[in-house]
Amino acid sequence: MHDFHYKGDELFCEEVAIQHIVEQVGTPCYIYSHRTLIRHFHAFDEAFHDIPHLIAYAMKANSNIAVLKLLAKEGSGADIVSGGELFRALKAGVPSDKIVFAGVGKSPKEIRYALESNILMFNVESPGELLQIDEVARTMNVRARVALRINPDIDPQTHPYISTGLKKSKFGIASDQALKEFELASQLAHIDVIGVHCHIGSQLTKVAPFVDAIKKVLHLIQTLKSQGMDIRYMNIGGGLGITYSEETPPHPKELAAAISPLLQTISCQIIMEPGRSIVGNAGILVTRVLYNKEGTNKQFVIVDAAMNDLLRPSLYDAHHDIQPVLKNESAPVNTVDVVGPICESGDFLAKDRKMPQPQSGDLLAVMSAGAYGFTMASNYNSRPKTPEVLVKDHHMMVIRERESYEDLIRGESIPEIFE
């Protein structure tokens, strides 16, 4: 559920007309609904109200500091995967003791920054990383709190690029190696082993893979506790999907109903890392039609947004619904490719999409673009990045200015030898 809706023939975000926002900031632009973000966060928080838990929002989905601040005020922590994300989280006011650091390639510099910031824990993904964290902690004369990420070899039944819990994945420690790695970790002088982490993938639309993975992790935790390890946290990851087109992912209440009986058998605080399911349907990308082009076998709608603004269609062949900002009931319905200005054949927002034929100057809303939209954007073809706008009730707030051409060359210089 989201708060983008039509009043008559005009699309609104909450109580603000999309066309009004575009008049202020231009196109392309990202627009987020404050009301939707709050509601989606509380859907998780309330679903697990009877279990001690921490929601560590997966900020890779959308890392704008205004979004982070909004969620932190509601009680959220952050799941981070880089030093830059840690910087953003702290700047937004996320408490350091609610931050968990995941990712397979943490550098010594990032590890030191996280230890200096006194984050809750690292989610460790390999023996080499574990030894590196221990070494950095030794040089700082501190102890690092860690959870080991276990790869349970569970098929999440999602896109292969966002499946993370299979044996062939780069993520986590194989479940048959887990006991050995926990034993190693418990013997390191500057490591405190406090948790077990498991995350099997993204955009999951079924509960069963969650249940299967949690059963495996619970068995491991029981074994570790029987050996005297003080496992206090069980991180169940995130990955709950959203509706992009015809998907019917479970509501957080359905997920909680399926896994809470399992989680209540273990005396651990639960950490969960939702990202897409909080922000995905809370945002749209608005673009303006530049031209219509009649190809030999295709009709093309050329717009001013491109793969550098929203990469998911090009990268994953992902579907995003596209809706007119102003409905035109008399427009003929045609099958078109919606494409951008980038000089790549892979630059498209939709292929073979049946839709009312837009005209030059019309505004289109690319739906479900709040997650992995701006965070995956680039300056390819030297295109300035879009602005981001947050809407609350009747108010719009620019939470990121549009980049200028000068921004594109900030930090660059021409050596004197070329003068």
C-alpha positions in Angstrom: 0.0 0.0 0.0 1.2 3.5 -0.8 0.1 7.1 -0.9 0.3 7.8 -4.6 -3.2 8.2 -5.9 -5.4 10.0 -8.4 -7.7 12.9 -7.7 -9.8 13.0 -10.8 -7.3 12.5 -13.6 -4.3 13.9 -11.7 -1.7 11.9 -9.8 -0.9 13.1 -6.2 1.6 12.1 -3.6 -0.3 12.4 -0.3 -2.0 15.8 -0.7 0.4 17.4 -3.2 0.0 17.2 -7.0 3.0 15.6 -8.8 2.7 18.2 -11.5 3.1 20.9 -8.8 6.3 19.3 -7.6 7.7 19.0 -11.1 7.0 22.7 -11.6 9.4 23.4 -8.6 12.2 20.9 -9.3 11.9 19.8 -12.9 12.4 16.3 -14.3 13.6 13.6 -13.8 13.0 13.6 -10.0 12.4 11.1 -7.2 9.4 11.7 -4.9 8.9 9.9 -1.6 5.8 9.7 0.7 6.5 10.4 4.4 3.2 8.7 5.4 4.1 5.5 3.5 7.5 5.3 5.0 6.1 5.6 8.5 3.4 3.0 7.9 5.7 0.5 6.4 8.2 0.7 9.2 5.5 0.3 11.8 4.1 -2.7 9.9 7.3 -4.6 10.8 7.6 -3.1 14.3 4.1 -4.0 15.3 4.1 -7.4 13.6 7.0 -8.5 16.0 5.8 -6.6 19.0 5.8 -9.7 21.3 9.4 -10.6 20.5 12.5 -8.5 21.7 13.7 -7.1 18.4 15.7 -4.4 16.6 14.8 -3.2 13.1 18.0 -2.3 11.4 16.8 -0.7 8.2 18.9 -1.8 5.2 20.0 1.6 4.0 21.5 0.3 0.8 17.9 0.5 -0.5 17.7 4.2 0.0 20.3 6.1 2.0 19.1 9.7 1.8 19.8 11.2 5.3 16.3 12.6 5.6 14.8 9.1 5.1 17.3 7.8 7.6 16.4 10.5 10.1 12.7 9.9 9.7 13.1 6.1 10.4 15.6 6.7 13.3 13.0 8.9 15.0 10.6 6.0 14.8 13.1 3.7 16.6 15.0 2.2 13.6 18.6 1.2 13.5 20.6 0.7 10.3 22.1 -2.2 8.4 25.2 -0.8 6.7 27.7 -2.2 4.2 30.3 0.5 3.9 32.1 3.3 5.7 30.1 5.8 3.7 26.9 4.3 4.9 28.1 4.4 8.5 28.9 8.1 8.0 25.4 8.8 6.6 23.7 6.8 9.4 25.6 8.7 12.1 25.0 12.1 10.4 21.3 11.2 10.3 21.2 10.5 14.1 21.0 6.7 14.0 22.3 5.5 17.4 25.6 3.7 17.0 24.4 0.9 19.2 21.6 0.2 16.7 24.0 -0.2 13.7 25.2 -3.5 12.3 27.9 -3.7 9.6 27.5 -6.3 6.9 29.2 -7.0 3.6 32.0 -9.3 2.4 34.7 -6.7 1.8 35.2 -4.5 4.9 38.5 -2.7 4.7 40.8 -2.1 7.7 40.0 1.6 7.5 36.2 0.9 7.6 36.6 -1.6 10.5 38.5 1.0 12.5 35.9 3.7 11.8 33.1 1.3 13.0 35.0 0.4 16.2 35.7 4.0 16.9 32.0 4.7 16.5 31.1 1.8 18.9 28.6 0.1 16.6 26.5 -2.8 17.9 28.3 -5.5 15.8 29.9 -6.7 12.6 28.2 -9.4 10.6 31.3 -11.4 9.7 31.3 -13.1 6.3 34.7 -15.0 6.1 37.6 -16.3 8.3 39.9 -13.7 6.7 37.6 -10.9 7.7 37.3 -12.2 11.2 41.1 -12.2 11.6 41.3 -8.7 10.2 38.7 -7.4 12.6 40.6 -9.0 15.5 43.8 -7.4 14.3 42.4 -3.9 14.0 40.7 -4.3 17.4 44.1 -5.4 18.9 45.8 -2.2 17.6 43.0 -0.2 19.2 43.1 -2.2 22.4 39.3 -2.9 22.2 37.1 -5.9 21.7 34.9 -6.1 18.6 31.4 -7.5 18.9 30.6 -9.9 16.0 27.9 -12.2 14.6 29.0 -14.8 12.0 26.9 -14.8 8.9 25.9 -18.3 8.0 25.0 -19.4 4.4 22.3 -22.0 4.9 22.1 -23.1 1.3 18.4 -22.2 1.0 16.8 -21.3 -2.4 15.0 -18.0 -1.8 13.2 -18.3 -5.2 14.1 -14.9 -6.4 16.3 -13.3 -9.1 19.7 -15.0 -9.2 21.5 -11.6 -8.8 19.8 -11.0 -5.4 19.9 -14.6 -4.1 22.5 -14.6 -1.3 21.9 -17.8 0.7 23.0 -20.5 -1.8 26.3 -22.4 -1.7 27.5 -20.7 -4.8 26.9 -17.2 -3.3 29.9 -15.0 -2.2 28.0 -14.3 1.0 28.4 -15.9 4.4 30.1 -19.0 5.8 29.0 -22.4 4.7 26.8 -24.0 7.3 28.9 -27.1 7.4 31.9 -24.9 8.4 30.0 -22.8 10.9 31.0 -24.6 14.1 34.7 -24.5 13.3 34.5 -20.8 12.5 32.6 -20.0 15.7 35.2 -22.0 17.7 38.0 -19.9 16.0 36.2 -16.7 16.7 35.7 -17.6 20.4 39.4 -18.1 20.8 40.5 -14.7 19.4 41.6 -12.3 22.1 39.9 -9.2 20.7 36.6 -10.7 19.5 33.3 -11.1 21.4 31.0 -13.5 19.6 27.5 -12.4 20.4 25.3 -13.4 17.5 24.4 -15.4 14.4 23.4 -13.8 11.1 21.5 -15.2 8.1 20.2 -13.4 5.0 19.1 -15.5 2.1 18.2 -12.9 -0.6 16.0 -10.0 -1.7 12.5 -9.5 -3.1 11.3 -12.8 -1.5 7.6 -13.4 -2.1 7.1 -16.6 -0.1 7.4 -17.3 3.6 8.7 -20.9 3.3 12.4 -19.9 2.5 12.5 -17.7 5.7 11.1 -20.6 7.8 13.6 -23.1 6.4 16.6 -20.8 7.0 15.5 -19.9 10.5 15.2 -23.6 11.4 18.8 -24.2 10.4 20.0 -21.2 12.3 18.1 -22.1 15.4 19.7 -25.5 15.4 23.1 -23.9 15.2 22.4 -21.5 18.0 21.2 -24.3 20.3 24.4 -26.2 19.6 26.6 -23.1 20.2 24.8 -22.4 23.5 25.2 -26.0 24.6 29.0 -25.4 24.1 28.9 -22.4 26.4 28.9 -19.6 23.8 26.9 -16.5 24.9 24.8 -16.0 21.7 22.6 -13.0 22.5 21.4 -11.9 19.0 19.8 -13.8 16.1 19.9 -11.7 12.9 17.3 -13.0 10.5 18.2 -10.6 7.7 15.6 -9.0 5.5 14.5 -9.5 1.9 10.7 -9.4 2.1 9.5 -8.5 -1.3 7.1 -5.8 -2.6 4.5 -5.6 -5.4 6.0 -4.3 -8.6 3.5 -5.8 -10.9 1.5 -8.9 -10.0 3.6 -10.2 -7.1 1.8 -11.0 -3.9 4.4 -11.0 -1.2 3.4 -11.7 2.4 2.6 -8.8 4.8 5.0 -8.5 7.7 2.1 -9.9 9.9 2.1 -13.1 7.8 5.8 -13.4 8.1 5.6 -12.9 11.9 2.9 -15.5 12.2 5.0 -18.0 10.4 8.3 -17.4 12.2 7.5 -16.0 15.6 6.7 -19.5 17.1 10.2 -20.5 16.1 11.9 -17.4 17.3 10.2 -17.6 20.7 12.0 -20.9 21.3 15.4 -19.1 21.7 16.4 -16.5 24.3 17.9 -14.0 21.8 17.1 -10.5 20.7 16.0 -10.7 17.1 17.5 -8.3 14.5 15.8 -7.9 11.2 17.0 -5.9 8.2 14.1 -4.8 5.9 14.9 -2.3 3.2 12.9 -2.6 0.0 9.7 -3.5 1.9 9.9 -0.2 3.8 10.9 2.2 1.0 10.2 0.5 -2.3 6.6 1.5 -2.8 7.1 4.7 -0.9 8.8 6.4 -3.9 8.4 7.1 -7.6 10.6 8.5 -10.4 8.9 11.2 -12.5 10.1 11.7 -16.0 9.0 13.8 -19.0 8.4 12.5 -22.5 10.8 14.1 -25.0 9.8 12.4 -28.3 7.9 9.5 -29.9 9.8 7.6 -32.4 8.4 5.0 -34.9 11.0 2.3 -35.5 10.8 -0.5 -38.1 9.4 -3.0 -35.7 8.9 -0.9 -32.5 7.4 2.2 -31.2 9.7 4.1 -28.8 8.7 6.6 -26.1 11.9 8.6 -25.4 11.9 10.2 -21.9 14.4 12.3 -20.0 15.1 9.7 -17.3 17.6 7.0 -18.1 19.4 3.9 -16.8 21.8 6.1 -14.9 18.7 7.4 -12.8 17.0 4.0 -12.4 19.2 1.0 -13.2 16.9 -1.9 -12.1 15.2 -2.4 -15.5 18.5 -2.6 -17.3 20.3 -4.6 -14.7 17.6 -7.1 -13.7 15.1 -6.7 -16.5 12.9 -5.6 -13.6 9.3 -4.5 -14.1 8.1 -1.1 -12.9 4.6 0.0 -13.6 4.5 3.3 -15.5 1.5 5.6 -15.0 0.6 9.0 -16.5 0.7 11.9 -14.2 -2.3 13.3 -16.0 -4.7 10.7 -17.4 -5.9 11.0 -21.0 -8.8 8.7 -21.5 -8.9 9.4 -25.2 -5.3 8.3 -25.8 -4.9 5.2 -27.9 -3.4 2.2 -26.2 -0.1 1.0 -27.9 2.7 -1.3 -27.2 5.9 0.7 -26.7 9.4 0.7 -25.3 10.0 3.5 -22.9 13.7 4.4 -23.3 16.1 7.1 -22.1 18.8 9.3 -23.7 21.8 7.2 -22.7 23.9 5.8 -25.6 23.3 2.1 -24.7 20.8 -0.3 -26.1 20.2 -1.4 -22.5 18.9 2.0 -21.5 15.2 1.4 -21.0 12.6 1.7 -18.3 10.1 -0.6 -19.9 10.0 -2.9 -23.0 7.0 -4.0 -24.9 4.7 -2.2 -22.5 1.0 -1.8 -23.4 0.0 1.7 -22.2 -1.9 4.8 -23.3 0.3 6.5 -25.9 1.9 9.6 -24.2 2.8 12.7 -26.1 5.8 15.0 -26.1 5.8 17.0 -22.8 3.6 14.5 -20.9 4.8 13.4 -17.4 5.1 9.7 -16.5 5.5 8.2 -13.0 7.7 5.2 -12.7 6.2 3.4 -9.7 7.8 1.4 -6.9 11.1 3.3 -7.3 11.9 4.1 -3.7 14.3 1.3 -3.3 17.5 0.7 -5.3 16.6 3.8 -7.3 18.7 6.8 -6.4 21.2 4.7 -4.4 22.2 2.9 -7.7 22.3 6.1 -9.8 25.4 7.3 -11.5 26.7 10.1 -13.6 27.1 8.0 -16.8 27.1 10.1 -19.9 27.9 13.0 -17.6 24.3 13.3 -16.5 23.7 15.2 -13.3 21.9 13.2 -10.6 18.2 13.9 -9.9 16.8 15.8 -7.0 14.9 13.9 -4.3 11.7 15.3 -2.7 9.9 14.2 0.4 6.1 14.9 0.8 4.3 15.1 4.1 0.6 15.8 3.9 0.3 19.1 2.0 4.1 20.0 2.1 6.9 19.1 -0.2 10.5 19.3 0.9 13.6 19.0 -1.3 15.9 16.6 0.5 18.5 16.6 -2.3 19.2 19.3 -4.8 19.6 18.5 -8.4 23.3 18.3 -9.4 24.7 21.0 -11.6 27.3 20.7 -14.4 29.8 22.1 -12.0 29.1 19.3 -9.5 30.1 16.8 -12.3 33.7 18.0 -12.2 34.1 18.8 -8.5 37.3 17.2 -7.3 38.8 16.9 -10.8 41.8 18.9 -12.1 43.8 19.4 -15.2 47.6 18.9 -14.5 49.9 21.9 -15.2 51.7 20.0 -17.9 48.6 20.5 -20.1 48.7 24.3 -19.6 
